[in-house]
Amino acid sequence: MMLRSKPPRSDRPTTSRPTTPVAPAWGWKGAGAGRAVHVAPGAEYQGTTYQLCGLFPFTAGSGAPTVGVPIGRHMLWGEVVCLDPLEWLRVGLVTNPGVFVLGQPGVGKSTIVKRLITGMSAFGTRILVLGDTKPDYTRLIEYLGGQVIRVGRGLDRINPLDSGPLGAALAKMTGTDAAQVRLEVRGRRLSLMLALCTLVRTERVTNTEEIILGRAIDVLTERLERDPTVPDVLRLIEEGPDEMRAAARARSVEDYYRRVDELVPTLALLCEGSLQGVFDGPTSKPIDFDAPAVSVDISHVAAAGDQLVAAAMLSVWAYGFAMVDAAAVLAEHGLAPRRQFLGVMDELWRALRGASGLVEHADALTRLNRQRGMASIMVTHSLADLDALPTDEDRAKAQGFVERSAIKILAGLPPRELERVNEVVKLSGPEQELVASWAAPEAWLPGSVHPGRGKYLVKTGERPGLPVSLFLVGDEWTLYDTDEAVRR
């Protein structure tokens, strides 16, 4: 039996093919047919709302701040991210200009710091690298036309009792203002001497010894027409004149020498021990007040141990912050233009773990940055460095450095470290996963780079972090290179 298909009904709808052929997306194949091998994406333009307002609504708003130095592109949206702690404070994005950089070795911590140094210097901010231990910043500071001071045995000396720029400011002042600055200079001298004595002795100076040191500084300031030195203090205490015996509340000469019996060898160690040639004379190369950038290179003393490094760093910090204070004093009295500074404190913990109590001195130096018109950048590898500090009190105060810094920059960190960071900086789950992914191990291929190099999470307060990818341009490839010595 054969089945036949029914003829189409006249009322059934019919479809017809288009009479005009549609070209493929890339064009027809064939000679002269106009086929494109590759279709490039559309051009992207960025600008301010003032410049691009006529293109509305064909614009996309930016969620990252555009105030400050361009540090890279947002890893999710692609827009440029800018950072300047002083400008962020000025426009109300943060409450203080402190920056804390945390990340594994090799992920580019110094790279983002150098980008900020370069950009902020171009904007007129004076740069102070307060203790370069490797050195990482010397070449960049020289490139910017700044001053490099190399501290070490047989090199440049730092006098812990040098009044520095504050002394120069004092010479231009009179009346109560001069008396106030004079007391500030005296307090700084005594504070640094106490820190250095604590360092070489590995324990705190007694109350009686502190009074004796303070009186020695006062006597030398009155007698000398120059800044006193540590050998001057040692010589005066050994001589034991009436002023010193009165300060020690000694009933006899023998009683006086008994009271300074431990202080004398402590001061002698600053002049004759492992620190000889570094702190036992006048400052050989003062900081140039008008230099756009200054770096104090202490890499020549870094191999001598933590004690010498800590002593050098404390002296450099005191000298550098005295320069910032002098600039503020001169500006307040109309004797100089107002200036703003960026202080870089790399390898922070090497200075703090030298002896108990050193954290307190560093804390006193750095606490008033906002009032000074100074931003500070502290750099370290891990919060576990806090555990190397001698006492629980020191560790608690050192954690305050992190908590007070309004801007935290996190580079590649392992999950265990992120758990500890999360106690100080609240991170969301995706943020922790992102930062942990940057800490993944490198591939076993020559020429491969760390997967987290140049990637950072910028956190401020409770805001979501800004994941930033930094790319070097031009001379940055050579100026920011910290591995050149190894390759040579």
Secondary structure, DSSP 8 states (H G I E B T S, - for coil): ---------TTS------SS----TT---STTS---S-----------HHHHGGGTTS-----S--SSEEEEEETTT--EEEE-HHHHHHTTS-SS-EEEEE--TTS-HHHHHHHHHHHHHHTT-EEEEEEESS-SSHHHHHHTT-EEEEBSTTSB---TT--HHHHHHHTT--HHHHHHHHHHHHHHHHHHHHHHHHHHHTS---HHHHHHHHHHHHHHHHH-SS---HHHHHHHHHH--HHHHHHTT-SSHHHHHHHTTTHHHHHHHHHHSTTTTTSSS--SS---TT-SEEEEE-HHHHTT-HHHHHHHHHHHHHHHHHHHHHHHHHHHTTSS----EEEEE-SHHHHHTSSTTHHHHHHHHHTTHHHHTEEEEEEES-GGGGGGSSSHHHHHHHHHHHHH-SEEEE-S--HHHHHHHHHHS---HHHHHHHHHTT----SSTT---TTTTEEEEEETTS--EEEE----TTHHHHT-SSHHHH-
